[in-house]
Structure formats: structure tokens, C-alpha cells
């Protein structure tokens, strides 16, 4: 079992207002007869709030919303990380250094002749590297790290090249807003930033500059992920529904992240958030149990099976006056037993699943396939897992549909009507039929050129029938 993605609509958008985008999305879903929408993964643009609101209203109107669409908006994790890292790299000193180094890389990459001379400078400096200079994409924080990590080893080559090509320093230093040729301070800041991005979750407090930078970035992190009560709960449900981790692992993480204050004193937030996730998980399970009750066939209970097998002879035996006294005594003793021990409620699927030992966490299992194999034991929970685990954590898988290694809309296709362009793009995507797990790493150069291409292209708004 694999996750799949398909382009269902590729059309011109006249307005970027949330309500109008939402209407366009709802119209596309209706055209395809898709009314059961569990979640929508989108970035944090303000227009998407309006889009989600329109989608939520539509799904509720169709009567297919899960818990009223409470967690229908899954915020793109990559976009949030990009905002967090951007908060640090845009600080005045760091931003100046990154801008200077980016400009130097851009200067070298502007012509094949410069690249050839730069390669000669690398040979002179005895720099051996299979990686080539690459530019970052401003909307991808990881591309910034890749650019800096690659360029850091070429510091001496840049200095050698600048001595051979005086135009480089003149161009980079020309004007009050010029980025300037990278200085030794810029290279030092670059190394700090590489270290910082490489250990994004393991920040050292030995460096005061990094500690202050981390504080400012944490503010942005907290805005989106600081309070689990404000987060999309599907993030937590996905961990619990992974048979290798279940609730124990999530509880450990919650207590580790939120269970203690900075001074080491025990805080109530960790246990509170764990209880919240357990409660929300039970609510979602009961909702799926209710939705599945009309379609799922459960085996007869013990009482139902037993009642159908009582013969007329047995009924007469029970009704015999000689046996009534004995039956009355048994019932009286049973009532006392039940009062002393309490009624043992049957465990739900969720409770049974959580009570079982987790799978080996070192085992590289296909989680969706695991649920398919165990659907006979957990029919309701398997349906719930199929929906929750299909929610993308980021929009990268969707965006990569346009990273095909070539131009999506060339000069010829740009003259096509929107309807024909949509037919070609969708057909190409369907024929490719890649599973999400098979998507290759994005080519940053291709992605950069595609973003510029989409900015320039203007499709004819007239649709020819």
C-alpha cells in the first residue's frame, strides 16, 4: 500500500483572495465528485485561512466532515521551518554576510568562462570537492544550508579568483547598497550559521551569539509549534498510530519538551498535553466508530448467540417450580459477586491496540501495510489510520510535481488555452504515476528557474470551448 498524489486541476487564478481560492477548490472537488475530505495541507499564507474556512463550510454542508472539520487545516511543516530559520538569517549581521556570499556565488555562476576560471582557482588552492557552487532558493531554508555548506570550502578559491578578476570586487562593492566582497568576518559568520543549521535542534549555549539567535528563532517556532493545544492534532495522532511508537513514545516526547521548566522544576504542562492528546484521540475514535457502525458488521455477542440456542426443554426446566428456589439463590449470589467485583467493561479497539507491545522500532516497516494486515483485528482504527496517515506534513510532495527536470510551460505551451494546458499537465502527471515515497530530491536550480518562469508566464484567461 502506497500513498499517491494526482494533479486534479491546473487553471489560471485571477484572484489570490482566500474566499475566491476556496470557491475554486470546492468547484474542483465537486467536478470530481470528491466530498470526503479529511485534511488540507497548505502553508501559512493569510489567504489560506479564508480558503480553509470555505472548504470547511462546504464539507460540513456535504455532511462528510470529521468532528466538524476541526483539524482540517494541516500547516506545512517545511514552510514553518523556513520561517523559523529565516528569522535567524535575517538578523542584520548574519543577513549581510549571507547576502555577500550569495552575490559572490551568483557572480561566478553568471558565465561558463567564470566557472572555468574559478575551477582553475580551486586547483591552485588544492581544493578537491565533487560539489559545485549552487544558489539557494529563498523559500527553502534547506537550500540556504546546502549553498553555505558547499561554498564554505571554497574561501581560498574566491580570494584567488578575485585577484585574477578585479571586476569581481568592483561589481560587488559598487554602490551604497552593494553587498560587498565577502570579508573574513563574513566567512566566520558563515561557519557559525552552518553549524547552527546543521544542529538545528541541538543548539549549543557556549556561543553567546548563537544563543541569542536561537532565542529569536524560538519566538517564531513558538508561534506555530510552541503550544500543542493550538496545533493540528493529526501530528500527534500519526505518532500514536505508528505501531512502533504508540502512546508511550509520544508521552515521552511531551514530557521531555513540555514537562519541565528551564530551572528543572516539574511543570504540569507535559502531563496536561498528554492527557489532551489521549482525550482527543478517544473523541476521534468514537467519531469513526459512529460513522462505521452503519456499514461494519460485528459478530453476535455472547448473549445473542446463547439466546438462539436455548431449547424449549431448557425453558421448561427453568420454569419448573422445583428449580425456582435454586435459580433465585444463584441470581442473588451473582448480584453480590457483581457488586463486589464491578462490571468489567469490554476494551475498545483503541485500548486493545495501545495495550499491545509496540513493534520493533528498528524494523523498517510499511505502516500503512501494517494497518491493512491488521484491519481484521482493528476495523474502525484501521479506517481512522488510513485517513490520518495519508495527511501530508508538508506541501513539498505536491510542489515536486512541477520539478520534472524540464520546462513545465515552454514558449509553445504558453500560447495554449488554460483548458488545454490543464489537460496536458494533468495527463502528464497521471501517466507518470509516481508514489509519494518515490519522489526524488528537488533540483534547486530547476526549482529556482521554475519559480521565475511561473512569475513571468501569463496564461490567456479566455477558455475556448
C-alpha positions in Angstrom: 0.0 0.0 0.0 1.5 3.4 -1.1 0.5 7.0 -0.8 -0.3 8.5 -4.2 -0.7 12.1 -5.5 -2.5 13.4 -8.5 -2.9 16.8 -10.1 -6.7 17.3 -10.4 -6.8 20.9 -11.6 -4.3 23.2 -13.3 -6.0 26.5 -14.2 -5.4 30.3 -14.1 -6.3 32.1 -10.9 -7.4 35.7 -11.2 -7.5 36.5 -7.5 -5.5 35.3 -4.5 -8.2 36.2 -2.0 -8.9 33.3 0.3 -12.7 33.1 -0.3 -12.2 33.0 -4.1 -9.5 30.4 -3.8 -11.8 28.3 -1.6 -14.6 28.6 -4.1 -12.2 27.4 -6.9 -11.1 24.4 -4.8 -14.7 23.5 -3.9 -15.7 23.7 -7.5 -12.8 21.3 -8.5 -13.8 18.8 -5.8 -17.5 18.9 -6.9 -16.4 18.3 -10.5 -14.5 15.2 -9.4 -17.3 14.0 -7.0 -14.9 14.3 -4.1 -16.8 15.1 -0.9 -15.0 13.1 1.8 -12.1 15.5 2.6 -10.2 14.7 5.8 -7.5 17.4 5.7 -5.9 20.1 3.5 -2.1 20.7 3.8 -1.3 24.3 3.0 1.3 26.9 4.1 0.6 29.8 6.5 -0.3 32.5 3.9 -3.2 34.6 5.2 -5.3 33.8 2.1 -5.2 30.1 3.1 -7.2 30.8 6.2 -10.1 32.0 4.1 -9.6 29.1 1.7 -9.8 26.6 4.6 -12.9 28.4 6.0 -14.7 27.9 2.7 -13.6 24.3 2.4 -14.7 23.6 6.0 -18.2 25.1 5.4 -18.5 23.0 2.2 -17.5 19.7 3.8 -19.9 20.4 6.7 -22.7 21.2 4.2 -22.0 17.9 2.4 -22.2 16.0 5.8 -18.8 14.4 5.4 -16.8 16.5 7.9 -14.9 14.6 10.7 -15.6 16.4 14.0 -16.9 19.4 12.1 -13.6 19.8 10.3 -11.8 20.9 13.5 -8.4 19.8 12.3 -8.9 20.1 8.5 -6.0 22.6 8.1 -2.6 20.9 8.3 0.0 23.7 8.3 3.0 23.0 6.1 6.0 21.9 8.3 8.6 23.0 5.7 7.1 26.4 5.5 7.2 26.8 9.3 10.8 25.7 9.4 11.6 28.2 6.6 10.0 31.0 8.7 11.9 29.9 11.8 15.3 29.7 10.1 14.6 32.9 8.1 14.1 34.7 11.4 17.7 33.9 12.3 19.3 34.5 9.0 17.6 37.9 8.5 19.3 39.4 11.6 21.4 42.3 10.4 24.9 40.9 10.7 24.0 37.4 9.5 21.9 38.8 6.7 24.8 41.0 5.5 27.2 38.0 5.4 24.7 35.7 3.6 24.0 38.4 1.1 27.7 39.0 0.3 28.4 35.3 -0.1 25.3 34.8 -2.2 26.3 37.6 -4.5 29.8 36.2 -4.9 28.3 32.8 -5.9 25.9 34.4 -8.3 28.8 36.4 -9.9 30.8 33.2 -10.6 27.8 31.3 -12.0 26.8 34.0 -14.5 29.1 32.7 -17.3 30.8 29.5 -18.3 34.1 31.4 -18.6 33.9 32.5 -15.0 33.1 29.0 -13.8 36.2 27.7 -15.8 38.5 30.3 -14.2 37.0 29.5 -10.8 37.8 25.8 -11.3 41.4 26.7 -12.1 41.5 28.8 -8.8 40.3 25.7 -6.9 43.0 23.6 -8.5 45.6 26.3 -7.5 44.2 26.2 -3.9 44.3 22.4 -3.9 40.6 22.2 -3.2 39.1 18.8 -4.0 35.3 18.8 -4.0 32.7 17.0 -6.1 30.1 19.6 -5.1 29.7 22.6 -7.3 28.6 26.1 -6.4 24.8 26.4 -6.0 22.4 29.2 -5.3 19.7 29.0 -2.7 16.0 29.3 -3.2 14.7 32.0 -0.9 11.6 30.0 0.0 13.7 26.8 1.0 15.7 27.1 4.2 17.5 23.8 3.5 18.7 25.2 0.2 20.4 28.0 2.1 22.2 25.4 4.2 23.3 23.5 1.1 24.6 26.7 -0.5 26.6 27.7 2.6 27.9 24.2 3.3 29.2 23.9 -0.3 30.7 27.4 -0.6 32.5 27.3 2.8 35.3 25.1 1.5 36.0 27.5 -1.5 37.0 30.5 0.6 40.6 30.5 -0.7 39.5 29.9 -4.3 37.3 33.0 -4.1 40.2 35.1 -2.9 42.4 33.7 -5.7 39.8 34.4 -8.3 39.2 37.9 -7.1 43.0 38.6 -7.5 42.8 37.4 -11.1 39.5 39.1 -11.9 39.4 42.7 -10.5 36.0 43.3 -11.9 34.5 41.0 -9.3 35.3 43.2 -6.3 34.4 46.3 -8.3 31.0 45.0 -9.1 30.3 43.6 -5.7 31.5 46.8 -3.9 29.9 49.3 -6.4 27.2 51.5 -4.9 25.8 52.1 -1.3 23.5 49.1 -1.5 26.1 46.8 -2.9 26.6 43.5 -1.0 30.4 43.8 -0.9 33.0 41.2 -1.4 32.9 38.6 1.4 35.3 39.5 4.2 36.9 37.3 6.8 34.1 38.2 9.2 31.5 37.1 6.6 33.3 33.7 6.3 33.3 33.4 10.1 29.6 34.2 10.3 29.0 31.6 7.5 30.7 28.9 9.5 28.7 29.8 12.6 25.5 29.6 10.6 26.4 26.3 9.0 27.0 24.9 12.5 23.7 26.3 13.7 21.6 25.0 10.8 23.3 21.6 10.9 22.4 21.1 14.6 19.0 22.8 14.3 17.6 21.1 17.3 20.8 20.7 19.2 21.9 24.3 19.7 25.0 24.9 21.8 24.8 27.5 24.6 28.6 28.0 24.6 28.4 30.6 21.9 26.5 33.7 23.1 25.8 34.9 19.6 24.1 31.6 18.7 22.2 31.5 22.0 20.7 35.0 21.3 20.0 33.9 17.7 18.3 30.8 19.0 16.1 32.9 21.3 14.8 35.0 18.4 14.2 31.9 16.3 12.4 30.2 19.1 9.9 33.0 19.2 8.9 32.2 15.6 8.9 28.4 16.4 6.7 29.0 19.4 4.2 30.9 17.3 3.3 27.8 15.3 4.5 24.8 17.4 5.0 26.1 20.9 1.6 25.3 22.3 0.3 21.8 21.4 -3.3 22.9 22.2 -3.1 25.2 19.1 -1.5 22.6 16.8 -3.3 20.3 14.4 -3.8 17.2 16.4 -3.2 14.9 13.4 0.5 15.4 14.0 0.2 13.6 17.4 -2.3 11.0 16.1 0.1 10.0 13.4 2.8 9.1 16.0 0.3 7.1 18.1 -1.0 5.2 15.0 2.6 4.1 14.2 2.8 0.6 15.7 6.5 1.1 16.5 5.8 4.1 18.9 2.2 4.3 20.0 1.3 6.5 23.0 4.4 5.7 25.2 6.8 7.4 22.8 4.5 10.5 22.4 4.2 10.7 26.1 8.0 10.6 26.5 8.4 13.4 23.9 5.7 15.5 25.5 7.2 15.2 29.0 10.7 15.9 27.6 9.6 19.0 25.7 7.0 20.4 27.9 7.1 18.5 31.2 9.8 20.6 32.9 10.6 24.3 33.3 14.0 25.6 32.4 15.0 25.6 36.0 14.4 21.9 36.3 11.2 22.1 38.4 8.4 19.8 37.5 5.7 21.6 35.5 2.1 20.5 34.8 2.2 21.3 31.0 3.7 18.0 29.9 1.1 15.7 31.6 -1.6 18.2 30.6 -0.7 17.9 26.9 -0.5 14.1 27.2 -4.0 14.0 28.7 -5.2 16.3 26.0 -3.9 14.0 23.2 -5.4 10.9 24.8 -8.8 12.7 25.1 -8.7 14.0 21.5 -7.7 10.5 20.3 -10.7 8.9 22.0 -13.0 11.5 20.6 -11.8 10.9 17.1 -12.0 7.2 17.5 -15.6 7.4 18.8 -16.4 9.6 15.8 -15.1 6.9 13.4 -16.9 4.2 15.4 -20.1 6.1 14.9 -19.5 6.6 11.2 -18.6 3.0 10.7 -21.4 1.5 12.8 -23.9 1.5 10.0 -21.6 -0.2 7.5 -19.5 -2.6 9.6 -20.8 -5.9 10.6 -19.9 -7.0 14.1 -20.2 -10.7 15.3 -23.1 -11.5 17.5 -22.5 -11.0 21.2 -22.3 -13.9 23.5 -25.8 -13.2 24.9 -27.3 -13.1 21.4 -25.7 -16.4 20.3 -26.7 -18.1 23.6 -30.3 -16.9 23.4 -30.8 -18.5 20.0 -29.6 -21.9 21.2 -31.9 -22.3 24.2 -34.3 -25.2 23.6 -37.9 -25.4 24.7 -37.0 -28.2 27.0 -34.5 -26.0 28.8 -37.1 -23.2 29.1 -39.5 -25.6 30.7 -36.7 -26.7 33.1 -36.1 -23.2 34.2 -39.8 -22.6 34.7 -40.2 -25.7 36.9 -41.2 -24.6 40.4 -38.8 -27.1 41.9 -35.9 -25.2 40.3 -37.0 -21.7 41.0 -35.6 -21.6 44.5 -32.2 -22.8 43.3 -32.3 -20.2 40.4 -33.2 -17.4 42.8 -30.2 -18.3 45.1 -27.8 -18.3 42.1 -29.1 -14.9 41.0 -28.7 -13.5 44.5 -25.2 -14.8 44.7 -24.4 -13.3 41.2 -25.6 -9.9 42.3 -23.3 -9.9 45.3 -20.4 -11.1 43.1 -21.1 -8.3 40.5 -21.3 -5.7 43.3 -18.0 -6.8 44.8 -16.1 -7.0 41.5 -17.8 -4.3 39.4 -18.8 -4.7 35.8 -15.8 -5.4 33.6 -16.3 -3.2 30.5 -15.0 -4.6 27.3 -11.9 -2.9 25.9 -12.3 -0.8 22.8 -10.1 -1.3 19.7 -8.1 1.7 20.7 -7.4 0.4 24.2 -6.5 -3.0 22.8 -4.1 -1.5 20.3 -2.4 0.7 22.9 -2.2 -2.2 25.3 -0.2 -4.4 22.9 3.6 -4.2 22.8 4.9 -1.9 20.1 6.7 -3.3 17.1 10.5 -3.2 16.9 11.3 0.4 16.3 14.4 -0.6 14.3 12.2 -2.5 11.9 11.7 -0.6 8.7 8.0 -1.5 8.3 5.4 0.0 6.0 2.9 1.5 8.5 0.0 1.6 6.0 0.7 -2.0 5.1 0.7 -3.0 8.8 -2.7 -1.5 9.2 -4.0 -3.3 6.1 -2.7 -6.6 7.5 -4.3 -5.9 11.0 -7.6 -4.5 9.7 -9.5 -7.7 10.8 -8.4 -7.0 14.4 -8.9 -3.2 14.4 -11.5 -2.4 11.7 -12.5 1.0 13.0 -9.0 2.0 14.0 -7.6 0.9 10.6 -10.1 3.2 8.8 -9.0 6.0 11.1 -5.3 5.3 10.5 -5.8 5.2 6.7 -7.1 8.8 6.8 -4.7 10.3 9.4 -1.6 8.8 8.0 -2.5 10.0 4.5 -2.3 13.7 5.5 0.9 15.3 4.1 3.0 17.0 6.7 4.2 19.5 4.1 3.4 20.7 0.5 6.8 19.6 -0.9 5.3 16.4 -2.4 2.8 18.5 -4.3 5.2 21.1 -5.4 7.7 18.5 -6.7 5.1 17.5 -9.3 6.4 20.5 -11.3 10.1 19.6 -10.8 10.3 17.4 -13.8 13.8 18.3 -15.0 12.4 20.4 -17.8 10.1 23.4 -18.5 6.5 22.8 -17.5 5.3 25.6 -19.7 7.6 26.5 -22.6 7.1 29.2 -25.2 4.8 26.9 -27.2 2.6 25.7 -24.3 2.3 29.3 -23.0 0.1 30.0 -26.1 -2.3 27.2 -25.3 -5.7 27.9 -23.8 -6.0 27.3 -20.0 -8.2 24.3 -20.6 -5.7 22.6 -23.0 -2.8 23.4 -20.6 -4.7 21.8 -17.8 -5.4 18.7 -19.8 -1.7 18.3 -20.8 -0.3 18.9 -17.3 -2.8 16.6 -15.6 -2.3 13.8 -18.2 1.5 14.0 -17.8 1.1 13.7 -14.0 -1.3 10.8 -14.2 0.9 8.9 -16.8 4.0 9.4 -14.6 2.1 7.9 -11.6 4.8 8.3 -9.0 4.1 7.2 -5.4 4.9 9.9 -2.8 7.8 7.7 -1.5 9.4 7.6 -4.9 9.7 11.4 -5.3 13.3 12.4 -5.9 15.2 15.2 -4.1 14.4 18.6 -5.6 16.9 20.0 -8.0 17.4 23.5 -6.7 18.4 25.1 -10.0 15.4 23.6 -11.7 13.1 24.8 -8.9 14.6 28.3 -9.0 14.1 28.6 -12.8 10.5 27.2 -12.5 9.6 29.8 -9.9 10.9 32.6 -12.1 9.1 31.0 -15.1 5.8 31.0 -13.3 6.2 34.6 -12.3 6.7 35.6 -16.0 4.1 33.5 -17.6 0.6 34.9 -18.1 -2.0 32.5 -19.4 -4.8 33.7 -21.6 -7.9 33.9 -19.4 -10.2 33.1 -22.3 -11.2 29.4 -22.4 -12.1 28.1 -25.8 -14.8 25.5 -25.9 
